[in-house]
């Protein structure tokens, strides 16, 4: 029993001794290394986006309407041409319609009454004219007997005839004037009735547009409300041109990315993008950055942090995603085929130089290198390193650095 314990103790002591010897050989921290090889350099930016249709029909609140939504299609509903997708209510518009309806009825009734009154007045004056003409004819018959009358009687008769003629002309002028006046008054009332009819018809046309139907087949989606910042819903107040329902054309899609300012500055129009979708496992798509909006929007209301809108195309896809799907976007900022790439942690700034520490059989060599493209994780080495060389990922101790090599190929050996 004691012998077994003693043997186990000797084994543990031996392991500790070997470990300490190993650490002493390389300074205790030089155990992490990277073997240089030719590989593809890729500077990839990972952001998220939302799939949107490239083209869509947005149904908006009609002009001259200021009301509320009382009925709305559910988001994602498949609709056919003519299906009702939204119904609005505008109480002011309804009140105006009711007022115009009553006003038109009153105006039409007043027009008919005025026409009847004017017709009666005209008929009365016409009767007076005919009566006057009858009196003139009678007086004309009496004039045949004037030669048998006394001079005074003849004079009286002639005066009566002249009076009748004057009355006839006066009634004739009054009748003509009355006709013109009545036509003008009736025309005025008719124009007023027509104006009210036009207003009522215009209001009816607006009210018909309160019931909004789908002009095309597709999947109806609900936009974000300008007021609430949430999805449009029943009860929301709306006015002219406020988006109500969006019906996308599902043949072509794009991806909208809301990028923070740092990522936005890194991306450029034309950069390649690779997409994957959580809702479609195994589906992959490819496209390019097509548009960058120069003005950012607050992430939330009153927030000082802004996000910038970026649009990217979907040029090829193994399975077309639906609008609203979340896309994981890998934006290729830079790339270079088969080159020497090292981790950023293996590069060190010393004396205005970029250096790496190349592992030797015993110790390290501090090596100046020339760098090219770089990302947050990796850097391309243009000169100074060879394939299969091993470099330290942690800066070694000064005691373990045996030599220095500069790009001018001069070598300085440091003896410890």
Secondary structure, DSSP 4 states (H G I P E B T S, - for coil): -HHHHHHHHHHHHHHHHHHHHHHHHHTTTTT-EEE--EEEEEEEEEEEEEEEESSEEEEEPPTT-EEEEEEEPPTTEEE-TT-EEEEEE-HHHHHHHHHHHHHHHHHHHHHHHHHHHHHHHHHHHHHHHHHHHHHHHHHHHHGGGGGGS-HHHHHHHHHHHHHHHHHHHHHHHHHHHHHHHHHHHHHHHHHHHHHHHHHHHHHHHHHHTTEEE-SS-EEEE--B-TTTSSB--TT-EEETT-EEEEEE-TT-EEEEEEEEHHHHHH--TT-EEEEEETTEEEEEEEEEEEEE-SS-EESSTT-S-EEEEEEEE--EESSPPPTT-EEEEEEEEEEEEEEEEEEGGG-EEETTEEEEEEE-SSSEEEEE-EEEEE-SSEEEEEES--TT-EEESSPPPGGGEEEEE-TT--EEE---
